[in-house]
């Protein structure tokens, strides 16, 4: 069984968050999979459809 980590993409590499090398190492271990998350961890139910699209990277 794998653990899943959902990475908030705008925070990757920011102090006290994961960096790309750590994410790659975890993914390559075979024990952890990386899942998609929003870019900034906003509460989507309180945002407009346009803001939601930007938060999801589209």
C-alpha angles and dihedrals in degrees: 000000000000129000116230124218118193108211121208098220100209090056098052108119094014115126112276091020134089121278127214094260091054091048092049092049093050092047092049092050089073090224098087133047123198118227130196121259133171119287096246107012094250122168098253095195089067097048136082120256089253093053090046090054092052091046090054092049098251 
